Amino acid sequence: MATDAQPTFRQDLIDRGYSRRQMAKAAALLGAAAATNRMPEAQAQQAAKAVAGAVRIGANECWTGPFPSGVAAATKLAQEGNRYEPDDEHAKLFAAVASVEGIPADRILAWPGSSDPLSRVAVAYASPTRGIVTANPTYEAIWRTGDWIGAPVRKVPLTSDYRHDVKAMLAADPNAGVYYICSPNNPTGTVTPIADIEWLANNKPKDAILVVDEAYIHWVDGPHAAKLAATRDDVMILRTFSKLFGMAGMRLGLTFASPTLMEKMIRYDGGQVTAMLPMTAVACGTASVTEAALIKQRRAEMNAAREKSVSHLKAKGIKVIPGSQANMFMIDWGKPARPMLDALLAQGVQIGRSWPIWPNVSRVSVGSMEEMEAFNAAVDKVWKA
Ligand SMILES: Cc1ncc(COP(=O)(O)O)c(C=O)c1O
């Protein structure tokens, strides 16, 4: 399963003289996991490299920064930056998240973003004999981790209404180690119903882990899967502050899962990665999660900006993948997407990439209303049916 000249994790260990016993131990040395996820979203696409002066709607970032209370909290902690942890900042974050989500605080851990725990859960629970199952298209970071550890990765097309096809996912590998659901899904923005997620949780092998990545859940005005992690020991929820909270460069993410499940992901460094977070990010996150009114307001504004572009495109006869409930949508140009990306860039608008399964389809991230108006105007200039 290794790509290009990249050896698998296992082969790399053999080449470096590891014995079988040491290899088993090394498999748990999840420092490698961090390295496996080498290309988070922003690096994974050439389109995300900032082009000076362009409207940046390619990397699913938030168009604006953290909430004012988050910035104020981070500023205060910057001033106390001489201390590793000035005043129980982790505990405050976990208490705030627990109160918002209804998850016991001991089932919450913080990470420098969610890419790292995503990679770690794959290294901890998948293997060459216990594969990984995902949708296609989806957020593909876990595909690369699977390739690295030599775990088979099954990619199951979305349903005709762009949900995860949970029955087909189980059928694709009934003995996988990790099943990955991304809801809302990156890149389609579509939501998989909680009932389908629960079905997979109840029907997968008992010792397999169901990972539900809710990076974009704050744009959904509806139920989320977090409650599954409050009671079950085989489900892990991923959250990030990189999206609606506007903290992508500050690096903060969360996992909700049983402590035993998470312990296997942090063995290698005794929890250093979760303990040694920038306190500025932790404090910013703590202040942000409880800003219910601002979250709602940002969600409504960005959903309105998304719908403005979607109706503009539809009015021109351009096909949009329906059902996005996130800060992104996909356009099916009916012809190769890459020249469209280039043409829009020439107009000063950077849209996102395509997925190999859909080469005619571009992902566009939702910016401010003003940015989406600039996008609409650029489409008017370049679009020829
Ligand atoms: C679905 C999904 N999960 C996880 C991530 C990782 O984000 P981060 O590491 O910034 O938390 C992203 C980033 O785009 C994403 O789209």
The ligand as a Gaussian input file, in Angstrom:
#p B3LYP/6-31G(d) Opt

LIG

0 1
 C      -12.450000      16.828000       8.235000
 C      -11.200000      17.376000       8.800000
 N      -10.670000      16.808000       9.871000
 C       -9.555000      17.257000      10.431000
 C       -8.901000      18.347000       9.916000
 C       -7.640000      18.765000      10.582000
 O       -7.660000      20.029000      11.042000
 P       -6.690000      20.560000      12.176000
 O       -5.496000      19.676000      12.267000
 O       -6.353000      21.943000      11.764000
 O       -7.493000      20.499000      13.425000
 C       -9.403000      18.986000       8.792000
 C       -8.715000      20.131000       8.184000
 O       -9.077000      20.662000       7.187000
 C      -10.592000      18.490000       8.217000
 O      -11.128000      19.021000       7.126000

